[in-house]
Amino acid sequence: MKGSIKLFSVKGIEVKVHFTFALILVWAAYRWGVQAGEGLTGALFGVAVTLLLFACVILHELAHSLTAIRYGVTVRGITLLPIGGVAQMEEMPAKPAQELKMALAGPLTNIAIAILLILICLPLGIRSTIGVEELSQVLGTVSWRGLIAYLVSANLTLGLFNLAPAFPMDGGRVLRAFLAMRMDYARATAIAVRIGQGLAMLLGLWGFMGGGFTLIFIAIFVYLGAGQEGRMVEVKSVLEEMQVRQAMSHPVQTLAPTDTIAKVVELILHGLQADFPVLEDERLVGMLTEGDVLSALHKQGADTLVRQVMRRQFAVARPEETLVKVQEQMSAARLRSVPVVERDRVVGLLTAQDINEAYRLLKVLPQGWSRTASA
């Protein structure tokens, strides 16, 4: 994720913090320092409490990630944002039982942290569990009691809230995993999405009737998150049996390293292609995107040679690869197109538009059409 700084790595998983995370620290300093009237001591206390809470969030996401890695899932990293942590995984575990274990790992970690804090406090004579009304009073004070109570309450809330049976919370994946043990994965997802969106509507109605704007915000977040999960699985189910060779654009217009940006502009204006493989002696040596062209025109001028601005490191696709696999790779790397290479020869270009057109067509065609067409 752009704008993120690496903090550390755990078994190859990079833990990063986004620059917007500073906003939550500023809020914490203001909350405990100014609003609570505790001055600099309160501000430092607020920052410390927030950092401890997000340490628990990291443990939550690491539990998910390490469990996923056990089942062969690639985890690109964990990013801390003001709203929480995000683990970036290339896919979900293949089997429902594996997804179930991965989904439960995070909430159970938070519940385990809360129980551990309670057990530590018992011999020390520190009260770690208090009522909601008392908690609201204690949170405004700079004290060990307030710190422990906050962490216990926050971890219990994180654990139990994430078990709600609605995407994008972990409970939605738990529900989907249970359903997928008894039916098709896509159908299980569709049912879990409908249940999650139904709960979101009830939560939003409750918030609207009671004037709880936070509940309304959460309801919107859950409703949209559930819909996004449903669309992702639907796209995967439609594209998983189609090969790249069936959707790629070909023949493809290529460039030479000695071509000028002015020539590329002419090709873009008079054709339907915006990104170009660059060949030298029929060998793929680079990629030039429309964004690269615009940047070159702005900074260097139309007489700039392609070799000066082309990308020398780029992803490629193979004709026999599944469309869904390449689409996921393109989405993760934020690529709009990739050259299709067979035996070191460029045979086509796969663009995001090609994938979208394939999806729209396959969605309405009879089931199994892509398999028949590729046979």
N, C-alpha and C positions, 0 to 999 in steps of 0.2 A: 504494500500500500504506500502510495506516494506521501512524502512528508513524515515518514516514520524513522525513528532512530533505534538501532539495535542495542539492547541492554545486555543480553547474554544468550547462551544456547544450552539446551538440555537434550542430549541424545540426538543432535542434529536439528532440533526444532529451535528456530530463532525467535526469541521473545523481543518484540519491539514496542515502542511507545510512540503514538502519533502526537504531533506538536500540539494538537487541540486538547490533549490531556492536561495541559497546564491550566486550562479553564476551570477544571474541577478543583484543582489545588488552590486557585485564587478564591473560588467560592468557599472552600473549607476554611481558609484563613479568615475570610470576612465573617463567616457564620460563627466561628468560635472566638474570634478576636474582637470584632466590632459589635455584632448583634448580641453576643453573650456578655459583652463588657469586660472581657478578660485581657485585652490588650495584646502585646507581643507574645506573651506566654500562651494565651488562648489560640492565637494564630498558628504558632508552632505546633501546639497540641492538635489543632484541626488538621494540619497537613500530615502529621504523624498518623492520626487515626485513619485518614483517607488512604495513605500509602499502605497501611496494614490491611485495610479492606481490599485494596486492589491486589495485594499479595495473595489474598484468599481467592480472588478472581482468577489470578494466574494459575493457582493450584487446581482450580475447577477446570480450566481449559487444558491444562497439562494432563489431567486425568482422562479427559476425552481423547486427547491427541496420542498419548502413550498407548491407550487401549486400541485406538485405530491402527497405530503402527504395528501392533501385534498381529493384526489381521491383513497386513500388506497394503494399507492405505498410505499414500504419500501426504505428509503434512508439511505445507510450505512455511508455516510460521504462526505465531500468535501476536496479535496487535492490540494494545491497550488504547481504548477510546474513552471519552468522558462518560459514555453510556454503559461501558463494560468492556469485556474482552471478546475478541473474535478469533477463532481458530480457522485458518484457511486450509481446507482439505480438498484434494483433487476429486474425491468421490466418497461415497458412503461404503462401509463394509458390504461385501457381496451377499452374505447370508443374514436373514432377519434376526437370528439369535445373536450374531455378532454386533449388529446395529443396536440391539437391545442393551447389551453389555456396555457398549460405547456410550450410549445415551444416558444410562444410569450412573456411569462413573463420575460425572461432574456433580450432580446434585448430592450423591452419597458422600462425596468428598467434603462438601460444605457442611452437611449434617454431622459428619465425623469430626470436623474442626470444632463445631459448636459443642459437641459432647466432650471433646478433649479439654476445651477451655473450662467447661463446667467441672470436670474431674480435677483439673489443676487448682481451681479456686476452692474446692471443698476443704482441703487441709489448711489452706491459708485463711480461712474464715471470710472470704470475699464472696458477696452475693453476685452471682453471674446471671441469674434469671429474675426478671422483675416484670410487673404488669405494664401495659401500654401507657397508662397515664403517668406512672412513675418514671418510665423510660423517657418520656418526652421532657420531664423535668431534669433528669440526670444528664441527658445529652447536652444540655446547655452549660454543664459545669466541667471544669478541668480537674479530673480525678481518675484514679485507677478504676474505681467503681463504674464510672461513666464509660471508660474505655472498654472494659471487659463486657459490660452490658451491651454496648453498641455492637461489638464484634460477634457476640453470641447471637443477638437478635438479627443482625445482618446476615450471618451465615445460615441461620434457620430459615430466614425469609428467602434467600437466594436458592437454597435447596428445595424448599417446598413450592415456591413460585415456579421454578423451572420444571417441576413435575406436573404442572397443569397440562392437560391433554390437548395442546394446541401448538401448531408451528408458529413462530420459529423456536419455541421453547423445547427443552429436551423431552418433556412429556409428550409432545406431538410425535417425536421419533419413537418413543416407547410405545405409544398407541399404534403407530404404523407398523412397527416390528411385530407386535402381537397379532395384528390383522394379517400381515404378510405371511405369517406361519400357516394361515388357513386359506389364503386366496392369492390372486395375482398381485404383484407389487404395485402396479399402476392403479389397480382398483383400490388396494389398501390405502394408497396415498390419497386418492380422491375422497374416500370416506373420512380419513383423518383430517383432511383439509376442510371438508364441510362441517365436521364437528367443531374444529378449531374456530372457524369463522362464525358458527352459531354462538359459541361461548363469547367470542369477541363482541358480537352484537348485543348479547345480554349484558355484558360488562359495560359497554358504551351506554346502553339504556339506563343502567343503574347509576352511572356517573352523571348522565344528563338530568335524571330526576332528582339526584341529590346534590347537584352542583359541584360534583367532583371532576374538575378538569383534568387531573392527573389520570383518573380512571379512563376518561375519554381518550386521552393521548395513548395510553397503554392499549386500549381496545383497537384504535386505528393501527397501531404498530403490529398487533397480533393479526388483525384481519389482512393487512397487506403482506405480512410475512408468510402467512398460510397460503395466500394466493400465489406468491412467488415460488414457494416450494412445489405447489401443484403444477405450475407451468414448467418448472425445471424437469420434473419427472415425466410430464407429458411429452416434452420435447425429446427427452432421452428415449422413451418408449417408441416414439415414432421414427427416430433416426438410427436406432441401434443396429438395424439390419441392413442399412444402406451403406454402400462403399463410396469412397471419395471419387472414384472414377465415374460414378453415375451422376454426380452433381457438379463436378469441376467445369470451368470454362476452358474450351480449347477449340481451335488453336489459340495460342496466346501470343500477344505482341511482346517482343523482348527488346532490350537495349544493349548497346555496346558501351564499354567504359569511356570511349572517346566521344560519345554523343554529347550534345550540349543540352542544357536545361530548356533552351528555347525550342529545340526539337521535341522534347518531352511535352511541353505545353501544347504544341500543335497536335500531338498524338492524343492528349487528353481531351482537347476541344473537339476533335473530329472523330472520336471513337467512344466506346463504352467502357474502356479500361482506365483505371486511375493509378494502379500499382503495377510495377514492372519488374520481372526478373532481369538481371544483367548478366549477359553471357560474353565470355572471351574464349575464342576457339571452341565454341559450342559447349563450354564448361561453365556451370553456374558459379559466379564469383560474387554476386551481390544482389540486393533488393533495393528498389527505389519506390517509396510510397508518395502519395499525393502530399502528405504533410512535409516530407523531405523537400519536395519541389517548391512548395510555398515558402518554406524556411530559406531555401537557397535563393529564391527570387528576392526575398526581403533583405537578406544579409549580404549576398555575394553577386547577384545579377544573373541575367539570362545566358551569358556566355560561359558560365561555370560548367565544367565537365562533369559528367555523371560519376566518374571515379572519385571525384572530390567529395561527394555528398552521399554516395550510396552506402547502404548498411552492409558491413562485411560479416556480421554475425546475425543469423536469422534462422527461423524454424522452417522445416520442410515437411511435406506430407507425402505419403506413398499411396498409389492408386488403390491398393487392396485394403487400406486401413478403413475402419468404420467411421462414418461421418460424425457420429456422436463423440468419439474419442478425440478427433481433430478439433471439433467445435469446442469441447471443454478446454483443450490446450490453447486454442486461440483466445477464448474468453479469459482464461487465467493470465495470459500474457498481454491481453488487450491488443490483439492483432486484428486487422481488418482483412488481411489476405495472407495466404502462404503459397509458395510455388509447389507444384506437385512433380516429384522426381521419380523416374523409373530407370534403373541401370545408369545412373549418373547423367540422365538426359531429362530436360524439362519437357513434360508432356501436357501440362496444364497449369491453371491457376485457380485455387479455391478461395472464394471471397465470402464474407459474411452475407452478402446478398444472395449468393448461390445457395447457401445453407438455409436462409429464410424462405427462398422460393421452393426448395425441396421439401421443407417442413409443411408449408401451406398446401402443397399438392398431395403429399403422402397422407396428410391428416384426413383428406376426404376420399382417397383411393381405397379400394378393398384391402383388408388385412392380408399380408403376405405378398403384396404386389412387388415390393422391392426385392424380395428373395427370388421371385420368378424372373424378374427383369435382369438380375445379375447372373442367372444360371447359364 
